[in-house]
Amino acid sequence: MKHQRLPLAATAVATALITSACGAGGTSKSPVTVTVTPTVTASGSSGSSSSSSAPAAPTSDVKGRAFDYGVVTKVSEVGGVTVLELDRWTWKKLDDAKLAQSGVPEQWFKGKVPYTNQNDTITFTIPVADGARILYHHCVAADEPLQTRSASVKELAGLHDRENTVVVGLDDQGRLTSADNIAGCPG
């Protein structure tokens, strides 16, 4: 505990009260009691702080879903965990509840895009689980196999049109465990 000295003015007032009560030449028979209550102020910093305020672990906005689908708009670090922001898109003719349960039906498409962006103002925060599998798919031609390679989460945020939508697999805490972009083949 820190102790604080009384301010000089408070000490002077207490001394004046004591001396005036005792030395005024009077013959007072009752004792005089002077009480001085110091005001203690705590300092905002102490030299040895043992607690540190670490950033809170990120929480998922998609907990309860097994899959999600959209465009990765941002990748960052929060509390030592990689986090992505997903702009959710709609796969045409597929109910969102079905998509959340089973994912999307295809890994590539030819011609007209099978998806649409119905709302580009809301994004969903998804923490990335350790060891998540991230794959990048590219289609050179519809009659050739997809070219596939491992990728980083940050690469998902910079994909080009017709291959920038991503289906993500999620665990029971809403963390990304896998991600595959949907490749559009030249039509």
N, C-alpha and C positions, 0 to 999 in steps of 0.2 A: 504494500500500500504506500502511496506517495504521501508525504506530509508537506504541509505548506506553512510557511511563516505567516504570522499576522502582518498585515500592512502596517507601515509606520504610523499612519494616522490612527488606526484602531488602538495601537499600543499607547499612543499619546493620550487619547481620550480616556482609556482605562486608567492610566497613571494619574491624570488630572482628577478623575472622580475619586480615586482612592485618597489622594493627598488632600483634596478639598474636604472630604468627609472626616479625615483624621486631624488635620492641622489647622482648622479655622479658629482655634482658640476656644471652641465651644466644649462643653462638657457633656456631650451626648452619651447616654448610658446604653443605648441600643447599638448592637454591632451593625456595621454597614457591609453589605455584600454586593459585590460588583461581578456580574456575569458577562463574559465576552464570548460570543459564539462566532468562530471563524467560518468563513465561506470557502469551501474547497471546490476548486474547479479541476476537472480531469483534463489532461492533455490528450489530443487526438491521436498521438502516436506514441508507442512505447518502443524502447530500444530492442526488445526481444519478443517479437510477435511470433507465436507458434502456429497460428492458423493462417491459411492462405485461401483466398476465394478463387477456386478453379472454376472455369466455365462449366455450366451444367451440361450433361450429356444431351445430345439432340433427341427429340422425340419425333416419331413418324406421324405424318398426316394421313397415312393410308393403312393404318393398322386394321386388320380384319379382312383385308383383301389378299388373295393368293397371287394376283397379277394386276399390273396397271400398264397403261399404254399412252404414249404421247411423245413430246419433244423435250429433251433436256435443255433447259434455258441457262442453268448456272450450276457450277460445281465449286464447293468451298470446304473449308475445315471448320468444324465447330467442336470445341472441347476435345480436340485430338481425333475426331471422327470425320471421315469424308462424308459430305452430304450433297445430294443433288436436288435441284428444283425441277419438277416435272410439270410441263404444261399439258394437262390431260387432253387427249384427242378422242374422237369417236370413230370406231370402225363401222362403216356403213352396214346396215342390216344385221347388226350384232348388238343385242341388249347389253347395257353396261354391267348388269348383275352377272350375266353369262361370261363376259370378258373378265370380270374380277375373279371369277371362279376358275376359268379354264384358259384364259389368254386369248390370243387371236388365232384364226384358223390357218394362216399362211406365213411363210418366212420370206416370200418374195411376191411380186406382182408384175404384170405386164400391161402396158397401156394406161388406161384411166386409173387414177389413185382410188383405192378402196376406203379411204378415210377422210375425215373433215375436222377442222378445228372450229368448234362451236363457241368457245369462250377463251380468249387469250389474255384475260386479266387476272385469272386465278391460277396459282401454281401450288403444287403439293411438295412438301419437304419429305425427303426419303433418305434416312441414313444408310450408308453402305456397310454391309457386314464384312468382317475380315474374311479374306479368301473368296470373295465374290467372283463369279465367272462372267467376264465381259467379252463378247464376241462382236466383231465387225464383219458384216456381209456386204459383198459388192457383186453386182451382176453386170457382166460384160455383154452378154446376149442371152435371150430367153432359151435358146437351144444348148447353152453351155451351163455346166454346173456353177453354183455360186462360189465365188472366191471368199474364203473365210480365214480370219486370223484373230488372235487374241488382241485386245485393245485395253486402253486405260479408261477409267470413268471420265476423265477430262476430255478424251477424244469424242465422247458421245455428245458433248456440248457444241462441237464444231463440225458436225456432219452437214453435207450439202443436201439441197432439195432432192426429193424422190428416194433418199436413203437416210433421212434424218429422224424418222419416227422410230421409237424404241419400245419393245415389250420387255417389262421387267418382272422377274419372279421375286416374290416376297416371302419372308418367314412369318411366324405367328406374331412377331413384334413389329411387323411392318418395315423390316430392314431389307434392302435390296440384296438378293443372293445370286441373281443372274440377270444379264441384260443382253438382248440381241436386237440389232437394228433390223428394220424391214427394208429390204433392197427392192428398188424399182428397176425393172429391166427396160432397156430401150424398146420402144414399140414399133 
